Amino acid sequence: MEVIKRTDLIGLEGSITKNFSVVDAVEYPSVGSVDVRVADGTGEEYWVSLDDVELEK
């Protein structure tokens, strides 16, 4: 199978919608930000800014 590198896509930005659970959270009062560690359905965990996610109650 032939593979073609798509250099025209490198550097573009977008968004991904996926379900996740918050597994940890920290606040940085000196800069007024909150980071949350999330786990998605595949088990991958990563840190994101609370400003970059939408949470359900």
N, CA, C and O atoms as a Tripos MOL2 file, in Angstrom:
@<TRIPOS>MOLECULE
protein
  228   227    57     0     0
PROTEIN
NO_CHARGES

@<TRIPOS>ATOM
      1 N           0.8390   -1.1740    0.0000 N.3       1 MET1
      2 CA          0.0000    0.0000    0.0000 C.3       1 MET1
      3 C           0.8910    1.2470    0.0000 C.2       1 MET1
      4 O           1.8050    1.3610    0.8170 O.2       1 MET1
      5 N           0.6260    2.1620   -0.9030 N.am      2 GLU2
      6 CA          1.3970    3.4010   -0.9950 C.3       2 GLU2
      7 C           0.9840    4.3650    0.1160 C.2       2 GLU2
      8 O          -0.1970    4.4800    0.4430 O.2       2 GLU2
      9 N           1.9570    5.0470    0.6850 N.am      3 VAL3
     10 CA          1.7090    6.0470    1.7190 C.3       3 VAL3
     11 C           2.2210    7.3860    1.2220 C.2       3 VAL3
     12 O           3.3500    7.4880    0.7400 O.2       3 VAL3
     13 N           1.3970    8.4030    1.3390 N.am      4 ILE4
     14 CA          1.7890    9.7450    0.9260 C.3       4 ILE4
     15 C           1.7630   10.6510    2.1540 C.2       4 ILE4
     16 O           0.7360   10.7660    2.8230 O.2       4 ILE4
     17 N           2.8880   11.2900    2.4480 N.am      5 LYS5
     18 CA          2.9650   12.2090    3.5800 C.3       5 LYS5
     19 C           2.2340   13.4870    3.2100 C.2       5 LYS5
     20 O           2.5160   14.0850    2.1720 O.2       5 LYS5
     21 N           1.2830   13.9170    4.0620 N.am      6 ARG6
     22 CA          0.4660   15.1000    3.8200 C.3       6 ARG6
     23 C           1.0180   16.2900    4.5800 C.2       6 ARG6
     24 O           0.4700   16.6830    5.6100 O.2       6 ARG6
     25 N           2.0980   16.8630    4.0800 N.am      7 THR7
     26 CA          2.7420   18.0030    4.7380 C.3       7 THR7
     27 C           1.8570   19.2420    4.7320 C.2       7 THR7
     28 O           2.0680   20.1510    5.5360 O.2       7 THR7
     29 N           0.8730   19.2960    3.8400 N.am      8 ASP8
     30 CA         -0.0400   20.4380    3.8120 C.3       8 ASP8
     31 C          -0.9410   20.4880    5.0430 C.2       8 ASP8
     32 O          -1.5190   21.5340    5.3380 O.2       8 ASP8
     33 N          -1.0720   19.3750    5.7650 N.am      9 LEU9
     34 CA         -1.9190   19.3290    6.9640 C.3       9 LEU9
     35 C          -1.1420   19.6260    8.2450 C.2       9 LEU9
     36 O          -1.7370   19.9690    9.2660 O.2       9 LEU9
     37 N           0.1720   19.4970    8.1960 N.am     10 ILE10
     38 CA          0.9900   19.6860    9.3910 C.3      10 ILE10
     39 C           0.9350   21.1430    9.8200 C.2      10 ILE10
     40 O           1.1460   22.0490    9.0140 O.2      10 ILE10
     41 N           0.6500   21.3550   11.0950 N.am     11 GLY11
     42 CA          0.5760   22.6970   11.6520 C.3      11 GLY11
     43 C          -0.8320   23.2660   11.7250 C.2      11 GLY11
     44 O          -1.0570   24.2680   12.4040 O.2      11 GLY11
     45 N          -1.7980   22.6340   11.0250 N.am     12 LEU12
     46 CA         -3.1740   23.1050   11.1120 C.3      12 LEU12
     47 C          -3.7350   22.7720   12.4830 C.2      12 LEU12
     48 O          -3.2930   21.8200   13.1250 O.2      12 LEU12
     49 N          -4.7020   23.5490   12.9310 N.am     13 GLU13
     50 CA         -5.3160   23.3250   14.2330 C.3      13 GLU13
     51 C          -6.7890   23.0100   14.0640 C.2      13 GLU13
     52 O          -7.4090   23.4060   13.0770 O.2      13 GLU13
     53 N          -7.3450   22.3000   15.0280 N.am     14 GLY14
     54 CA         -8.7520   21.9410   15.0010 C.3      14 GLY14
     55 C          -9.1970   21.5130   16.3800 C.2      14 GLY14
     56 O          -8.5300   21.8120   17.3700 O.2      14 GLY14
     57 N         -10.3040   20.8250   16.4540 N.am     15 SER15
     58 CA        -10.7890   20.3410   17.7480 C.3      15 SER15
     59 C         -11.3050   18.9200   17.5800 C.2      15 SER15
     60 O         -11.7140   18.5000   16.4980 O.2      15 SER15
     61 N         -11.2690   18.2050   18.6850 N.am     16 ILE16
     62 CA        -11.7590   16.8320   18.7260 C.3      16 ILE16
     63 C         -12.8030   16.7500   19.8320 C.2      16 ILE16
     64 O         -12.5880   17.2390   20.9410 O.2      16 ILE16
     65 N         -13.9120   16.1390   19.5230 N.am     17 THR17
     66 CA        -14.9540   15.9490   20.5240 C.3      17 THR17
     67 C         -14.9160   14.4960   20.9720 C.2      17 THR17
     68 O         -15.0690   13.5840   20.1600 O.2      17 THR17
     69 N         -14.7110   14.2820   22.2800 N.am     18 LYS18
     70 CA        -14.7230   12.9220   22.8140 C.3      18 LYS18
     71 C         -15.1870   12.9590   24.2590 C.2      18 LYS18
     72 O         -15.0960   13.9880   24.9280 O.2      18 LYS18
     73 N         -15.6750   11.8460   24.7230 N.am     19 ASN19
     74 CA        -16.1010   11.7370   26.1190 C.3      19 ASN19
     75 C         -14.9120   11.3860   26.9900 C.2      19 ASN19
     76 O         -14.0220   10.6490   26.5660 O.2      19 ASN19
     77 N         -14.8940   11.9120   28.2040 N.am     20 PHE20
     78 CA        -13.7920   11.6620   29.1270 C.3      20 PHE20
     79 C         -14.2880   11.7990   30.5480 C.2      20 PHE20
     80 O         -15.3830   12.3030   30.7980 O.2      20 PHE20
     81 N         -13.4650   11.3420   31.4730 N.am     21 SER21
     82 CA        -13.7170   11.5150   32.9040 C.3      21 SER21
     83 C         -12.5530   12.2820   33.5050 C.2      21 SER21
     84 O         -11.3980   12.0430   33.1520 O.2      21 SER21
     85 N         -12.8510   13.2000   34.4080 N.am     22 VAL22
     86 CA        -11.7990   13.9210   35.1130 C.3      22 VAL22
     87 C         -11.2610   13.0120   36.2090 C.2      22 VAL22
     88 O         -12.0310   12.5100   37.0280 O.2      22 VAL22
     89 N          -9.9410   12.7920   36.2340 N.am     23 VAL23
     90 CA         -9.3310   11.9050   37.2240 C.3      23 VAL23
     91 C          -8.4500   12.6620   38.2210 C.2      23 VAL23
     92 O          -8.0440   12.1000   39.2380 O.2      23 VAL23
     93 N          -8.1540   13.9330   37.9340 N.am     24 ASP24
     94 CA         -7.3550   14.7500   38.8520 C.3      24 ASP24
     95 C          -7.5360   16.2060   38.4380 C.2      24 ASP24
     96 O          -7.8970   16.4930   37.2970 O.2      24 ASP24
     97 N          -7.2870   17.1150   39.3590 N.am     25 ALA25
     98 CA         -7.3950   18.5380   39.0480 C.3      25 ALA25
     99 C          -6.4930   19.3230   39.9850 C.2      25 ALA25
    100 O          -6.3670   18.9950   41.1640 O.2      25 ALA25
    101 N          -5.8630   20.3720   39.4430 N.am     26 VAL26
    102 CA         -5.0150   21.2530   40.2470 C.3      26 VAL26
    103 C          -5.3010   22.6970   39.8520 C.2      26 VAL26
    104 O          -5.6070   23.0000   38.6990 O.2      26 VAL26
    105 N          -5.1920   23.5800   40.8470 N.am     27 GLU27
    106 CA         -5.3890   25.0060   40.6130 C.3      27 GLU27
    107 C          -4.0840   25.7400   40.8390 C.2      27 GLU27
    108 O          -3.3190   25.4120   41.7450 O.2      27 GLU27
    109 N          -3.8400   26.7270   40.0120 N.am     28 TYR28
    110 CA         -2.6640   27.5910   40.1420 C.3      28 TYR28
    111 C          -3.1570   28.9960   40.4870 C.2      28 TYR28
    112 O          -3.3730   29.8130   39.5920 O.2      28 TYR28
    113 N          -3.3410   29.2860   41.8090 N.am     29 PRO29
    114 CA         -3.9210   30.5660   42.2150 C.3      29 PRO29
    115 C          -3.1180   31.7780   41.7470 C.2      29 PRO29
    116 O          -3.6980   32.8270   41.4690 O.2      29 PRO29
    117 N          -1.8050   31.6510   41.6570 N.am     30 SER30
    118 CA         -0.9780   32.7990   41.2770 C.3      30 SER30
    119 C          -1.2440   33.2590   39.8460 C.2      30 SER30
    120 O          -1.0340   34.4290   39.5220 O.2      30 SER30
    121 N          -1.7050   32.3470   38.9850 N.am     31 VAL31
    122 CA         -2.0060   32.7170   37.6000 C.3      31 VAL31
    123 C          -3.4880   32.5590   37.2720 C.2      31 VAL31
    124 O          -3.9110   32.8550   36.1540 O.2      31 VAL31
    125 N          -4.2730   32.0970   38.2340 N.am     32 GLY32
    126 CA         -5.7170   31.9830   38.0550 C.3      32 GLY32
    127 C          -6.1480   30.9410   37.0490 C.2      32 GLY32
    128 O          -7.0900   31.1640   36.2880 O.2      32 GLY32
    129 N          -5.4650   29.7920   37.0330 N.am     33 SER33
    130 CA         -5.8580   28.7460   36.0850 C.3      33 SER33
    131 C          -6.0430   27.4170   36.7970 C.2      33 SER33
    132 O          -5.5230   27.1990   37.8910 O.2      33 SER33
    133 N          -6.7910   26.5370   36.1560 N.am     34 VAL34
    134 CA         -7.0390   25.1860   36.6600 C.3      34 VAL34
    135 C          -6.7210   24.2070   35.5380 C.2      34 VAL34
    136 O          -7.1600   24.3950   34.4030 O.2      34 VAL34
    137 N          -5.9610   23.1670   35.8520 N.am     35 ASP35
    138 CA         -5.6830   22.0860   34.9060 C.3      35 ASP35
    139 C          -6.3800   20.8280   35.3980 C.2      35 ASP35
    140 O          -6.4360   20.5750   36.6020 O.2      35 ASP35
    141 N          -6.9060   20.0440   34.4780 N.am     36 VAL36
    142 CA         -7.5560   18.7840   34.8270 C.3      36 VAL36
    143 C          -6.8820   17.6560   34.0680 C.2      36 VAL36
    144 O          -6.5060   17.8020   32.9050 O.2      36 VAL36
    145 N          -6.7350   16.5220   34.7540 N.am     37 ARG37
    146 CA         -6.2330   15.3050   34.0960 C.3      37 ARG37
    147 C          -7.4580   14.5010   33.7220 C.2      37 ARG37
    148 O          -8.3040   14.2040   34.5660 O.2      37 ARG37
    149 N          -7.5480   14.1490   32.4430 N.am     38 VAL38
    150 CA         -8.7200   13.4340   31.9590 C.3      38 VAL38
    151 C          -8.3200   12.0630   31.4270 C.2      38 VAL38
    152 O          -7.1900   11.8590   30.9810 O.2      38 VAL38
    153 N          -9.2530   11.1420   31.4810 N.am     39 ALA39
    154 CA         -9.0820    9.8010   30.9180 C.3      39 ALA39
    155 C         -10.1890    9.5940   29.8930 C.2      39 ALA39
    156 O         -11.3650    9.8050   30.1920 O.2      39 ALA39
    157 N          -9.8120    9.1790   28.6800 N.am     40 ASP40
    158 CA        -10.8240    8.9310   27.6630 C.3      40 ASP40
    159 C         -11.2000    7.4580   27.6260 C.2      40 ASP40
    160 O         -10.7040    6.6670   28.4270 O.2      40 ASP40
    161 N         -12.0610    7.0970   26.7150 N.am     41 GLY41
    162 CA        -12.5710    5.7320   26.6280 C.3      41 GLY41
    163 C         -11.5290    4.6930   26.2880 C.2      41 GLY41
    164 O         -11.7560    3.5030   26.5080 O.2      41 GLY41
    165 N         -10.3810    5.1110   25.7530 N.am     42 THR42
    166 CA         -9.3270    4.1600   25.4070 C.3      42 THR42
    167 C          -8.3380    3.9680   26.5490 C.2      42 THR42
    168 O          -7.4110    3.1650   26.4430 O.2      42 THR42
    169 N          -8.5350    4.7120   27.6520 N.am     43 GLY43
    170 CA         -7.6340    4.6170   28.7870 C.3      43 GLY43
    171 C          -6.5000    5.6280   28.7530 C.2      43 GLY43
    172 O          -5.7060    5.6990   29.6900 O.2      43 GLY43
    173 N          -6.4160    6.4090   27.6850 N.am     44 GLU44
    174 CA         -5.3740    7.4270   27.6010 C.3      44 GLU44
    175 C          -5.6810    8.5450   28.5970 C.2      44 GLU44
    176 O          -6.8260    8.9830   28.7100 O.2      44 GLU44
    177 N          -4.6600    9.0050   29.3150 N.am     45 GLU45
    178 CA         -4.8190   10.0990   30.2700 C.3      45 GLU45
    179 C          -3.8860   11.2310   29.8920 C.2      45 GLU45
    180 O          -2.7550   10.9960   29.4650 O.2      45 GLU45
    181 N          -4.3590   12.4620   30.0490 N.am     46 TYR46
    182 CA         -3.5340   13.6240   29.7430 C.3      46 TYR46
    183 C          -4.0940   14.8480   30.4620 C.2      46 TYR46
    184 O          -5.2590   14.8800   30.8570 O.2      46 TYR46
    185 N          -3.2350   15.8530   30.6210 N.am     47 TRP47
    186 CA         -3.5970   17.1130   31.2720 C.3      47 TRP47
    187 C          -4.0810   18.1140   30.2310 C.2      47 TRP47
    188 O          -3.5040   18.2290   29.1500 O.2      47 TRP47
    189 N          -5.1520   18.8410   30.5690 N.am     48 VAL48
    190 CA         -5.6490   19.9340   29.7330 C.3      48 VAL48
    191 C          -6.0870   21.0740   30.6360 C.2      48 VAL48
    192 O          -6.3650   20.8710   31.8180 O.2      48 VAL48
    193 N          -6.1470   22.2610   30.0790 N.am     49 SER49
    194 CA         -6.6510   23.4100   30.8220 C.3      49 SER49
    195 C          -8.1660   23.2790   30.9720 C.2      49 SER49
    196 O          -8.8510   22.8350   30.0510 O.2      49 SER49
    197 N          -8.6750   23.6650   32.1220 N.am     50 LEU50
    198 CA        -10.1230   23.6360   32.3360 C.3      50 LEU50
    199 C         -10.8250   24.5390   31.3190 C.2      50 LEU50
    200 O         -11.9780   24.2940   30.9650 O.2      50 LEU50
    201 N         -10.1400   25.5710   30.8550 N.am     51 ASP51
    202 CA        -10.7100   26.4660   29.8460 C.3      51 ASP51
    203 C         -10.9330   25.7660   28.5110 C.2      51 ASP51
    204 O         -11.7030   26.2560   27.6850 O.2      51 ASP51
    205 N         -10.2740   24.6300   28.2810 N.am     52 ASP52
    206 CA        -10.3560   23.9340   26.9940 C.3      52 ASP52
    207 C         -11.3530   22.7960   26.9630 C.2      52 ASP52
    208 O         -11.4680   22.1050   25.9510 O.2      52 ASP52
    209 N         -12.0920   22.5840   28.0770 N.am     53 VAL53
    210 CA        -13.0590   21.4810   28.1130 C.3      53 VAL53
    211 C         -14.4260   21.9920   28.5400 C.2      53 VAL53
    212 O         -14.5440   23.0380   29.1780 O.2      53 VAL53
    213 N         -15.4500   21.2430   28.1790 N.am     54 GLU54
    214 CA        -16.8150   21.5160   28.6280 C.3      54 GLU54
    215 C         -17.2190   20.3600   29.5350 C.2      54 GLU54
    216 O         -17.2150   19.1990   29.1240 O.2      54 GLU54
    217 N         -17.5680   20.6960   30.7750 N.am     55 LEU55
    218 CA        -17.9490   19.6640   31.7430 C.3      55 LEU55
    219 C         -19.4560   19.6390   31.9380 C.2      55 LEU55
    220 O         -20.1170   20.6780   31.9230 O.2      55 LEU55
    221 N         -19.9890   18.4330   32.1210 N.am     56 GLU56
    222 CA        -21.4000   18.2600   32.4690 C.3      56 GLU56
    223 C         -21.4890   18.1470   33.9790 C.2      56 GLU56
    224 O         -20.5520   17.6790   34.6270 O.2      56 GLU56
    225 N         -22.5760   18.5610   34.5260 N.am     57 LYS57
    226 CA        -22.7480   18.4570   35.9890 C.3      57 LYS57
    227 C         -23.3480   17.1340   36.3510 C.2      57 LYS57
    228 O         -23.5690   16.8580   37.5300 O.2      57 LYS57
@<TRIPOS>BOND
     1     1     2 1
     2     2     3 1
     3     3     4 2
     4     3     5 am
     5     5     6 1
     6     6     7 1
     7     7     8 2
     8     7     9 am
     9     9    10 1
    10    10    11 1
    11    11    12 2
    12    11    13 am
    13    13    14 1
    14    14    15 1
    15    15    16 2
    16    15    17 am
    17    17    18 1
    18    18    19 1
    19    19    20 2
    20    19    21 am
    21    21    22 1
    22    22    23 1
    23    23    24 2
    24    23    25 am
    25    25    26 1
    26    26    27 1
    27    27    28 2
    28    27    29 am
    29    29    30 1
    30    30    31 1
    31    31    32 2
    32    31    33 am
    33    33    34 1
    34    34    35 1
    35    35    36 2
    36    35    37 am
    37    37    38 1
    38    38    39 1
    39    39    40 2
    40    39    41 am
    41    41    42 1
    42    42    43 1
    43    43    44 2
    44    43    45 am
    45    45    46 1
    46    46    47 1
    47    47    48 2
    48    47    49 am
    49    49    50 1
    50    50    51 1
    51    51    52 2
    52    51    53 am
    53    53    54 1
    54    54    55 1
    55    55    56 2
    56    55    57 am
    57    57    58 1
    58    58    59 1
    59    59    60 2
    60    59    61 am
    61    61    62 1
    62    62    63 1
    63    63    64 2
    64    63    65 am
    65    65    66 1
    66    66    67 1
    67    67    68 2
    68    67    69 am
    69    69    70 1
    70    70    71 1
    71    71    72 2
    72    71    73 am
    73    73    74 1
    74    74    75 1
    75    75    76 2
    76    75    77 am
    77    77    78 1
    78    78    79 1
    79    79    80 2
    80    79    81 am
    81    81    82 1
    82    82    83 1
    83    83    84 2
    84    83    85 am
    85    85    86 1
    86    86    87 1
    87    87    88 2
    88    87    89 am
    89    89    90 1
    90    90    91 1
    91    91    92 2
    92    91    93 am
    93    93    94 1
    94    94    95 1
    95    95    96 2
    96    95    97 am
    97    97    98 1
    98    98    99 1
    99    99   100 2
   100    99   101 am
   101   101   102 1
   102   102   103 1
   103   103   104 2
   104   103   105 am
   105   105   106 1
   106   106   107 1
   107   107   108 2
   108   107   109 am
   109   109   110 1
   110   110   111 1
   111   111   112 2
   112   111   113 am
   113   113   114 1
   114   114   115 1
   115   115   116 2
   116   115   117 am
   117   117   118 1
   118   118   119 1
   119   119   120 2
   120   119   121 am
   121   121   122 1
   122   122   123 1
   123   123   124 2
   124   123   125 am
   125   125   126 1
   126   126   127 1
   127   127   128 2
   128   127   129 am
   129   129   130 1
   130   130   131 1
   131   131   132 2
   132   131   133 am
   133   133   134 1
   134   134   135 1
   135   135   136 2
   136   135   137 am
   137   137   138 1
   138   138   139 1
   139   139   140 2
   140   139   141 am
   141   141   142 1
   142   142   143 1
   143   143   144 2
   144   143   145 am
   145   145   146 1
   146   146   147 1
   147   147   148 2
   148   147   149 am
   149   149   150 1
   150   150   151 1
   151   151   152 2
   152   151   153 am
   153   153   154 1
   154   154   155 1
   155   155   156 2
   156   155   157 am
   157   157   158 1
   158   158   159 1
   159   159   160 2
   160   159   161 am
   161   161   162 1
   162   162   163 1
   163   163   164 2
   164   163   165 am
   165   165   166 1
   166   166   167 1
   167   167   168 2
   168   167   169 am
   169   169   170 1
   170   170   171 1
   171   171   172 2
   172   171   173 am
   173   173   174 1
   174   174   175 1
   175   175   176 2
   176   175   177 am
   177   177   178 1
   178   178   179 1
   179   179   180 2
   180   179   181 am
   181   181   182 1
   182   182   183 1
   183   183   184 2
   184   183   185 am
   185   185   186 1
   186   186   187 1
   187   187   188 2
   188   187   189 am
   189   189   190 1
   190   190   191 1
   191   191   192 2
   192   191   193 am
   193   193   194 1
   194   194   195 1
   195   195   196 2
   196   195   197 am
   197   197   198 1
   198   198   199 1
   199   199   200 2
   200   199   201 am
   201   201   202 1
   202   202   203 1
   203   203   204 2
   204   203   205 am
   205   205   206 1
   206   206   207 1
   207   207   208 2
   208   207   209 am
   209   209   210 1
   210   210   211 1
   211   211   212 2
   212   211   213 am
   213   213   214 1
   214   214   215 1
   215   215   216 2
   216   215   217 am
   217   217   218 1
   218   218   219 1
   219   219   220 2
   220   219   221 am
   221   221   222 1
   222   222   223 1
   223   223   224 2
   224   223   225 am
   225   225   226 1
   226   226   227 1
   227   227   228 2
@<TRIPOS>SUBSTRUCTURE
     1 MET1         2 RESIDUE 1 A MET
     2 GLU2         6 RESIDUE 1 A GLU
     3 VAL3        10 RESIDUE 1 A VAL
     4 ILE4        14 RESIDUE 1 A ILE
     5 LYS5        18 RESIDUE 1 A LYS
     6 ARG6        22 RESIDUE 1 A ARG
     7 THR7        26 RESIDUE 1 A THR
     8 ASP8        30 RESIDUE 1 A ASP
     9 LEU9        34 RESIDUE 1 A LEU
    10 ILE10       38 RESIDUE 1 A ILE
    11 GLY11       42 RESIDUE 1 A GLY
    12 LEU12       46 RESIDUE 1 A LEU
    13 GLU13       50 RESIDUE 1 A GLU
    14 GLY14       54 RESIDUE 1 A GLY
    15 SER15       58 RESIDUE 1 A SER
    16 ILE16       62 RESIDUE 1 A ILE
    17 THR17       66 RESIDUE 1 A THR
    18 LYS18       70 RESIDUE 1 A LYS
    19 ASN19       74 RESIDUE 1 A ASN
    20 PHE20       78 RESIDUE 1 A PHE
    21 SER21       82 RESIDUE 1 A SER
    22 VAL22       86 RESIDUE 1 A VAL
    23 VAL23       90 RESIDUE 1 A VAL
    24 ASP24       94 RESIDUE 1 A ASP
    25 ALA25       98 RESIDUE 1 A ALA
    26 VAL26      102 RESIDUE 1 A VAL
    27 GLU27      106 RESIDUE 1 A GLU
    28 TYR28      110 RESIDUE 1 A TYR
    29 PRO29      114 RESIDUE 1 A PRO
    30 SER30      118 RESIDUE 1 A SER
    31 VAL31      122 RESIDUE 1 A VAL
    32 GLY32      126 RESIDUE 1 A GLY
    33 SER33      130 RESIDUE 1 A SER
    34 VAL34      134 RESIDUE 1 A VAL
    35 ASP35      138 RESIDUE 1 A ASP
    36 VAL36      142 RESIDUE 1 A VAL
    37 ARG37      146 RESIDUE 1 A ARG
    38 VAL38      150 RESIDUE 1 A VAL
    39 ALA39      154 RESIDUE 1 A ALA
    40 ASP40      158 RESIDUE 1 A ASP
    41 GLY41      162 RESIDUE 1 A GLY
    42 THR42      166 RESIDUE 1 A THR
    43 GLY43      170 RESIDUE 1 A GLY
    44 GLU44      174 RESIDUE 1 A GLU
    45 GLU45      178 RESIDUE 1 A GLU
    46 TYR46      182 RESIDUE 1 A TYR
    47 TRP47      186 RESIDUE 1 A TRP
    48 VAL48      190 RESIDUE 1 A VAL
    49 SER49      194 RESIDUE 1 A SER
    50 LEU50      198 RESIDUE 1 A LEU
    51 ASP51      202 RESIDUE 1 A ASP
    52 ASP52      206 RESIDUE 1 A ASP
    53 VAL53      210 RESIDUE 1 A VAL
    54 GLU54      214 RESIDUE 1 A GLU
    55 LEU55      218 RESIDUE 1 A LEU
    56 GLU56      222 RESIDUE 1 A GLU
    57 LYS57      226 RESIDUE 1 A LYS
